[in-house]
Amino acid sequence: MAYRDMSDETRIQFRRSEIVEKDTIYTAASDIYVAFIGQGLVNDDNYKEMMKKSVNQAIDLALVTDMVVATAGEKGQSF
């Protein structure tokens, strides 16, 4: 599970150990937001809402990724 502390790092729990990847969720959120802009979905009236949506989707992506990786690890699957 990903969480944010006071440092500049995003921590993701992985098979009982912790992987630290700096700015992972921020990068994903930025990429998602840029995609929304590219699709013409962001305007002056909704840009804050779309930023929040981007961050929420990035967090969801990190959580699902963590779950899939953990499940694959339990099944002995390789990547």
N, C-alpha and C positions, 0 to 999 in steps of 0.2 A: 504494500500500500504506500502510496506517495504522500508525503506531507511536507510542509514548509516550516522551517524553524527560523531563527534570527540570522542565520548565516546566508551566504550567497549560493548555497547548494541545495539541490533537490535530492532527497533520499528516497530510494525505492527498496522495500523489503524484498529479498530474493532468497528463497530456500534457506531460511533461518540465518542469513547473513545479509549485510546491507551493502548495496552498490550506491555509490555517490556519483551522480552525473550532474555537473554544474549546468544550470539553466535549461534543462531538458524540457520542462513543461512550458517555460517562457518562450522557448524557440518554437515549440509546436503551436502554442497559442498565437504567436506572431504569424506563423505560416497559415494557420486557419483564417486569421483576420485578413491577411493579404488576399487569400482566395475569395473571401466574402467581398472585398473591395473590387477585385478583378471581375466578379460576377455582377457588379453593380448593385449589391444588396445593402451597401452602407451609404448613408446620407447624413446631413447635418442634424436631422431629427432623431436618428436611431443609432448613432455611432457608439455611444456608451453601452447601450443594450447589446450591440453586436460585439463589442469588446468583451463584455461579460460572457456572452454566448461562446466566444472563441476560447476563453479561459476554461469554462466549464467543459467544453468538448475536449480540450487538451488534457484536463484532469481525468475525464472519463476514459480517454484513450490510454493514459498511463495505468489506470486501475485495471482495465480489461487486459492490457498487455501483461501486467504483472500476474494476473490470474491465469492467463493462457500459458505463460512461461512456467509458472509454478505447477500447473496441471501437467504440462508436457514433461517437466522434470520428474514428477512423481511416477509417470508412466515409463520413464527411461527413454523418452524420445530425444533425439538430437536435433539440432537446428541447422 
